[in-house]
Amino acid sequence: MSVLAVGLSHRSSPVALLERAALSGEERLKLMSEMAASPAVAEVLMVSTCNRTEVYAEVDRFHPALNAITSLLSERTGVSLAELTEHAYVHYEERAVQHLFSVVCGLDSMVVGEGQILGQVRNALKDAQHGGTLGRVLNDLGQRALRVGKRAHTETHLDQAGADMVTLGLEVALERLRPGSAGPVSAATAATAAPAACPAGVGGPAADEADAALPEPQALTGVRVLVLGAGSMSALAANTVARQGATSVTVANRTAERAERLAECLTEAYEPMAGRAVPFDRAASAVAEADLVVSCTGAQGLVLTAEDVRAALEAAPHRTRPVVFLDLALPRDVDERVRDLSGAELVDIEDLRRAAAEGAPGAEAGTGAVPLVRRIVEEEAAEYEAVRRADLVAPTVVALRAKANDVLEGELARLQGRLPDLGERERDEITRAMRRVVDKLMHQPTVRVKELAARPGGDAYGDALRELFGLDPDAPDAVRRPEPVSGEDA
């Protein structure tokens, strides 16, 4: 069995294609189940963010597995096989492991070093476990990847400036809101402690992982902000704008309780800033009272149409500055036609990708640590592969010991038949002596074959053992057959 990675990301695909490939949580679970049902695929994990859709699979054979995964991905997303062939990337075995480790460290992110990917991969593992497509191999790989990501951020200054998508987005949005005002990203200002019951992003896990760097302190003074969504990225955005002096933060979410919790937490943590919640069906009308709209809902359709925005602008005819829409969602939340409306500015993922490519300050944070992190990734991937190769030969060693034990038991039974009058004491002594002989003969070869198997190309040693000792080739696979992991393991 080997690990196969197939994906689309901001590096390989236009945003419009990523948008088409994005699936809801329920659709991803169904797709993973269908992939795992393929004879060539044993386990499946999907990582889906605003920058990427990736499938990691433990597979028996490369080409049948790749065909099954790409065919199902095309069928479920509507992205043609020709488009997948043009834009998708494929990594196999050690390259797949290195790619996942690089992703979790933030090396493959639009904003190099951003920390939110850690939480996104952790959630992907939970989803695969919930869907029953996560086995020991991908669970161990995913957990190892999370440890690698934490090590990279701990041992290097990759996230010293705390860059993330929210920070970069706010920098670009602020430039649109107040041309010429956006400066370089600075280190994060100290976050005011928020109540423990707050959603992630307000003194919670998302804020801890991203350790968000912000525009210059109080850069948003006098700005009224509307946040659509109350998930981790939306909550992080709300936390960020509140810390930067926004006059008010209004939250709209389909689950009203989450919006109300987030608004209450913001008010308590950043008083006198006013946080309030509005029903999600009133989000469009709330645009009329906002200067900056940040949206990341995870919806599969538009949340704000051009008609919604036009009506909101007409309801506030005396504006002195445009309403800026920062759309961090994939698929997009805000109608692209909003760009054409007078009095509105739209910043979406495509704009952020251009800003990152042009070297926006927030996109450069931590890049001096990239060579150090790459070395960590290479070191950890090599160690993981060595352990994996040693594990692959372990079932063969078990089968070899089982065969030796069968031979021993057969000879002991034959001895009993030939010497029925042998005393119990003598029989026990002979049995112990023969077991010691077998154990001593088996010890050195089995220890040595595990050491040799850990080296590149070490799979051949397991094959040699099976050939030399006539082991049943199916026996190791039976021992190694994956089982779904429990909730405690994921």
C-alpha positions in Angstrom: 0.0 0.0 0.0 1.2 3.6 -0.8 0.0 7.1 -0.3 -1.4 9.0 -3.3 -2.2 12.7 -3.4 -4.3 14.4 -6.1 -5.2 18.1 -5.8 -6.0 21.5 -7.2 -4.7 24.6 -5.5 -4.2 28.3 -6.0 -0.7 27.4 -7.5 -2.1 25.1 -10.2 -5.6 26.3 -11.0 -7.5 29.6 -11.6 -9.8 30.6 -8.8 -12.9 29.9 -11.0 -11.9 26.3 -11.3 -11.2 26.0 -7.6 -14.7 27.4 -7.0 -16.2 24.8 -9.2 -14.3 22.0 -7.4 -15.3 23.2 -3.9 -17.8 20.8 -2.2 -20.0 21.1 0.9 -19.1 19.0 3.9 -21.9 16.5 3.2 -20.8 16.2 -0.5 -17.2 15.6 0.6 -18.2 12.8 2.9 -20.2 11.1 0.1 -17.3 11.5 -2.3 -14.8 10.1 0.2 -17.0 7.1 0.8 -17.3 6.5 -3.0 -13.6 6.7 -3.4 -12.9 4.4 -0.5 -15.3 1.8 -2.1 -13.0 1.5 -5.1 -11.0 -1.8 -5.1 -7.8 0.1 -5.5 -8.3 2.5 -2.6 -8.2 1.6 1.1 -8.5 4.9 2.9 -9.4 8.5 1.9 -8.8 11.9 3.4 -9.9 15.2 1.8 -8.5 18.6 2.6 -10.7 21.5 1.4 -9.9 25.2 2.0 -10.4 28.4 0.1 -7.1 27.7 -1.6 -7.2 24.0 -2.3 -9.1 20.8 -2.8 -6.9 17.8 -2.2 -7.5 14.0 -1.9 -5.0 11.8 0.0 -5.5 8.1 -0.3 -3.9 4.9 0.7 -3.9 2.8 -2.5 -3.0 -0.6 -3.7 -2.1 0.3 -7.3 -1.2 3.7 -8.7 -3.0 3.9 -12.0 -6.3 2.2 -11.0 -6.5 4.4 -7.9 -5.7 7.6 -9.8 -8.3 6.7 -12.4 -10.9 6.0 -9.8 -10.2 9.2 -7.8 -10.1 11.6 -10.8 -13.2 10.1 -12.4 -15.2 10.4 -9.2 -13.8 13.9 -8.5 -14.8 15.0 -12.0 -18.3 13.4 -11.7 -19.0 15.0 -8.3 -17.6 18.5 -9.0 -18.5 18.9 -12.7 -14.8 19.7 -13.5 -14.0 17.7 -16.7 -11.3 15.1 -16.8 -9.5 17.3 -19.4 -9.4 20.2 -16.9 -8.2 18.0 -14.1 -5.5 16.6 -16.3 -4.4 20.2 -17.1 -4.5 21.7 -13.6 -4.4 18.9 -11.1 -1.1 17.8 -9.5 -0.3 14.2 -8.4 2.2 13.1 -5.8 3.0 9.5 -4.9 4.6 7.8 -1.9 7.3 10.0 -0.4 6.4 13.0 -2.6 2.8 12.8 -1.3 4.1 12.7 2.3 6.3 15.7 1.7 3.5 17.6 0.0 1.1 17.1 2.9 3.8 18.2 5.4 4.5 21.3 3.3 0.8 22.1 3.2 0.4 21.8 6.9 3.5 24.0 7.6 2.0 26.7 5.4 4.7 26.5 2.7 2.1 25.9 0.0 -0.3 28.6 1.2 -1.1 31.8 -0.6 0.2 33.6 2.4 3.4 31.6 3.3 3.4 30.5 6.9 -0.2 31.1 7.7 -1.3 28.9 10.6 -5.0 28.3 9.9 -4.2 25.3 7.8 -3.3 23.4 10.9 -6.9 23.6 12.1 -8.3 22.9 8.6 -6.3 19.6 8.3 -7.3 18.7 11.9 -10.9 19.1 10.9 -10.4 17.1 7.7 -9.1 14.2 9.8 -12.2 14.4 12.0 -14.5 14.4 8.9 -12.8 11.4 7.4 -13.0 9.6 10.7 -16.6 10.4 11.0 -17.2 9.2 7.4 -15.4 5.9 8.1 -12.8 6.5 5.4 -9.9 7.1 7.7 -7.7 4.1 8.6 -4.5 3.6 10.5 -2.2 4.7 7.6 -3.8 8.1 6.9 -4.6 8.8 10.5 -1.0 8.2 11.5 0.2 10.3 8.5 -2.3 13.1 9.4 -1.3 13.2 13.0 2.4 13.2 12.1 1.7 16.1 9.7 0.1 18.1 12.5 3.1 17.6 14.7 5.4 18.6 11.8 3.4 21.8 11.3 3.6 22.7 15.0 7.3 21.9 15.1 7.9 24.2 12.1 6.1 27.1 13.7 7.8 26.5 17.0 11.4 26.1 15.8 11.4 28.8 13.2 10.1 32.3 12.8 7.9 31.3 10.0 4.9 32.9 11.6 6.8 35.6 13.5 4.8 38.3 11.7 1.7 36.2 12.0 0.6 36.5 8.3 -2.7 34.9 7.3 -5.5 35.2 4.7 -7.5 37.6 6.9 -4.5 39.9 7.4 -3.6 40.0 3.8 -7.3 40.5 2.9 -7.7 43.4 5.3 -4.5 45.0 4.0 -5.9 45.0 0.5 -9.4 46.0 1.6 -8.0 48.9 3.6 -6.1 50.2 0.6 -9.5 50.2 -1.3 -11.3 51.8 1.6 -8.7 54.5 2.2 -6.3 54.6 -0.8 -2.7 55.1 0.3 -3.4 54.2 3.9 -2.3 50.5 4.0 1.1 50.1 5.5 3.3 47.0 6.0 2.0 44.3 8.3 3.3 44.6 11.8 3.5 42.0 14.6 0.2 41.2 16.3 -1.0 43.5 18.9 -1.8 41.8 22.2 -5.3 40.3 22.1 -7.6 41.1 24.9 -8.7 37.9 26.6 -12.2 36.9 25.6 -14.6 34.7 27.5 -13.9 31.0 27.3 -17.3 30.2 25.6 -16.5 32.5 22.6 -16.4 30.9 19.1 -13.0 30.0 17.7 -11.2 33.1 16.6 -11.9 35.3 19.6 -9.1 34.3 22.0 -9.8 30.8 20.8 -8.0 28.1 18.8 -8.1 29.9 15.5 -6.5 33.0 16.9 -3.9 30.9 18.7 -3.0 29.0 15.6 -2.9 32.0 13.3 -1.5 34.4 15.9 -2.8 37.0 13.4 -0.6 39.9 12.5 -2.6 43.0 11.7 -2.5 46.3 9.9 -1.1 49.2 11.8 -2.8 49.5 15.2 -6.2 51.2 15.1 -6.1 51.2 11.3 -9.9 50.7 11.2 -10.9 53.5 13.5 -14.3 54.8 12.4 -15.0 51.8 10.1 -18.3 50.0 10.5 -17.8 46.3 9.7 -20.4 43.6 8.7 -19.2 40.0 9.1 -21.1 37.3 7.2 -20.6 33.9 8.8 -19.5 32.8 12.3 -17.1 30.0 11.6 -13.4 30.0 12.4 -12.3 32.4 9.7 -15.2 34.7 10.1 -14.7 34.8 13.8 -11.0 35.5 13.3 -11.8 38.3 10.9 -14.3 39.8 13.5 -11.6 39.5 16.2 -9.1 41.2 14.0 -11.2 44.2 12.9 -12.3 44.7 16.5 -8.8 44.8 17.8 -7.9 47.3 15.1 -10.4 49.9 16.2 -13.6 49.2 14.2 -16.4 51.4 15.4 -18.9 48.5 15.3 -19.0 44.8 14.2 -22.3 43.3 13.0 -22.5 39.6 12.6 -24.9 37.7 10.4 -25.0 33.9 10.4 -27.5 31.2 9.4 -27.4 29.9 13.0 -28.5 32.9 14.9 -27.1 31.6 18.3 -23.6 31.5 16.9 -23.9 35.1 15.6 -25.2 36.3 18.9 -22.4 34.5 20.9 -19.8 36.0 18.7 -21.3 39.5 18.9 -21.5 39.3 22.7 -17.9 38.1 23.0 -16.7 40.9 20.8 -18.5 43.5 22.9 -17.2 42.1 26.1 -13.6 41.8 24.9 -13.3 45.1 23.0 -15.5 47.5 24.8 -16.5 50.3 23.8 -16.6 48.7 20.4 -20.2 47.6 19.7 -20.9 44.1 18.6 -24.4 43.1 17.4 -26.1 40.2 15.6 -28.7 40.5 12.8 -30.7 37.7 11.2 -29.1 36.2 8.2 -32.0 37.1 6.0 -31.3 40.7 6.8 -27.6 40.6 5.8 -28.2 42.3 2.5 -30.0 45.3 4.1 -27.3 45.5 6.8 -24.8 46.3 4.0 -26.3 49.9 3.9 -24.9 50.5 7.4 -21.4 49.1 6.7 -18.2 50.4 5.3 -16.4 47.0 5.2 -18.2 43.7 4.6 -16.1 40.5 5.3 -17.7 37.2 4.1 -16.7 33.6 4.6 -19.9 31.5 5.0 -19.2 28.2 3.3 -22.4 28.6 1.4 -22.7 26.8 -2.0 -24.5 29.8 -3.6 -24.2 33.6 -3.6 -25.0 35.3 -0.3 -25.0 38.8 -1.7 -26.1 39.4 -5.3 -25.3 42.5 -7.3 -29.0 43.4 -7.0 -28.7 43.1 -3.2 -25.7 45.4 -3.1 -27.2 47.9 -5.5 -30.3 48.2 -3.3 -28.2 48.7 -0.2 -26.1 51.4 -1.9 -29.3 53.2 -3.0 -30.5 53.1 0.6 -27.5 55.2 1.7 -27.1 57.8 -1.1 -24.9 60.2 0.9 -21.8 58.0 1.4 -18.4 59.6 1.1 -16.5 56.4 0.5 -17.2 53.1 -1.1 -18.3 49.9 0.6 -15.5 47.4 0.4 -16.5 43.7 0.2 -13.8 41.2 1.3 -14.9 37.8 0.0 -12.7 35.0 1.6 -15.1 32.2 0.6 -14.8 29.5 -1.9 -17.2 29.2 -3.6 -17.6 32.9 -3.6 -20.2 34.6 -1.4 -20.3 37.9 -3.2 -21.5 38.3 -6.8 -18.6 39.2 -9.0 -20.8 41.8 -10.8 -20.4 43.9 -7.6 -17.1 45.1 -9.2 -19.1 47.0 -11.7 -21.3 48.9 -9.3 -20.5 52.5 -8.5 -19.8 52.9 -4.7 -18.6 49.3 -4.2 -15.2 47.7 -4.3 -14.8 43.9 -4.3 -11.7 42.0 -3.0 -11.8 38.3 -3.6 -9.4 35.4 -3.5 -8.2 36.1 -7.0 -7.2 39.6 -5.9 -5.4 38.2 -2.9 -3.6 35.8 -5.1 -2.4 38.7 -7.3 -1.4 40.7 -4.2 0.6 37.7 -2.8 2.3 37.2 -6.2 3.2 40.9 -6.3 4.8 40.7 -2.9 2.3 42.4 -0.7 3.8 42.9 2.8 1.4 40.5 4.5 2.3 37.8 2.0 6.0 38.0 2.6 5.9 37.5 6.4 8.1 34.7 7.6 9.6 33.8 4.2 13.1 34.1 5.6 12.3 30.9 7.5 11.2 28.9 4.5 14.6 27.1 3.9 14.6 26.0 7.6 11.0 24.8 7.3 11.8 22.9 4.1 14.6 21.1 5.9 12.2 20.1 8.7 9.8 18.8 6.1 12.5 16.8 4.3 13.8 15.4 7.6 10.3 14.5 8.9 9.3 12.9 5.6 12.4 10.8 5.5 11.8 9.6 9.0 8.2 8.9 8.3 9.1 6.9 5.2 11.8 4.9 7.2 9.2 4.0 9.8 6.6 3.1 7.2 9.0 0.8 5.3 9.9 -0.9 8.6 6.2 -1.3 9.4 5.6 -2.8 5.9 8.1 -5.6 6.6 6.7 -6.3 10.1 3.8 -8.5 8.9 6.3 -10.6 6.9 8.4 -11.0 10.0 5.3 -12.1 11.9 4.5 -14.6 9.2 8.1 -15.9 9.3 7.9 -16.4 13.1 4.6 -18.1 12.8 6.0 -20.5 10.3 9.0 -21.2 12.5 6.6 -21.9 15.4 4.5 -24.2 13.3 7.6 -26.2 12.3 8.6 -26.3 16.0 5.2 -27.5 17.1 5.1 -30.2 14.4 8.5 -31.5 15.5 7.5 -31.6 19.1 4.4 -33.5 18.2 6.5 -36.0 16.2 8.9 -36.4 19.1 6.0 -37.2 21.4 4.8 -39.9 19.0 8.2 -41.5 18.7 9.1 -41.3 22.4 5.7 -41.8 24.2 7.4 -42.9 27.4 9.5 -39.7 27.7 9.0 -38.1 31.1 7.2 -34.8 31.5 10.3 -33.1 33.0 12.5 -34.3 30.1 9.8 -33.3 27.5 9.5 -29.8 29.0 13.3 -29.4 29.0 13.5 -30.5 25.3 10.6 -28.1 24.5 12.3 -25.1 26.1 15.7 -25.9 24.5 14.1 -26.1 21.0 12.2 -22.9 21.5 15.5 -21.2 22.6 17.1 -22.5 19.4 14.3 -21.1 17.2 14.2 -17.7 19.0 18.0 -17.3 18.7 18.0 -18.3 15.0 15.1 -15.9 14.3 16.3 -12.9 16.4 19.2 -11.6 14.3 17.5 -12.0 10.9 14.2 -10.3 12.0 16.0 -7.4 13.7 18.3 -6.9 10.8 15.6 -7.1 8.2 13.6 -4.3 9.9 16.7 -2.1 9.9 17.4 -2.8 6.3 13.8 -2.4 5.3 13.8 1.2 6.7 16.3 2.2 4.1 15.2 3.4 0.6 14.4 0.4 -1.5 14.1 -1.7 1.6 10.8 -3.3 0.4 13.0 -5.9 -1.4 14.0 -7.4 1.9 10.5 -8.4 2.7 10.1 -9.9 -0.8 13.3 -11.9 -0.3 12.1 -13.3 3.0 8.8 -14.4 1.5 10.7 -16.1 -1.4 13.4 -17.7 0.7 11.1 -19.2 3.3 8.1 -19.9 1.1 5.8 -17.7 3.1 2.2 -17.3 2.0 2.2 -14.0 0.1 -1.4 -13.2 1.4 -0.4 -13.7 5.0 1.3 -10.3 5.5 -1.5 -8.5 3.7 -4.0 -10.1 6.1 -2.0 -8.9 9.1 -1.7 -5.4 7.5 -5.3 -5.0 6.3 -6.5 -1.5 7.4 -9.2 -1.0 10.0 -11.2 2.2 10.6 -9.8 4.3 13.5 -11.9 5.1 16.5 -12.8 8.6 17.6 -10.0 8.6 20.2 -7.4 8.0 17.5 -8.5 10.6 15.0 
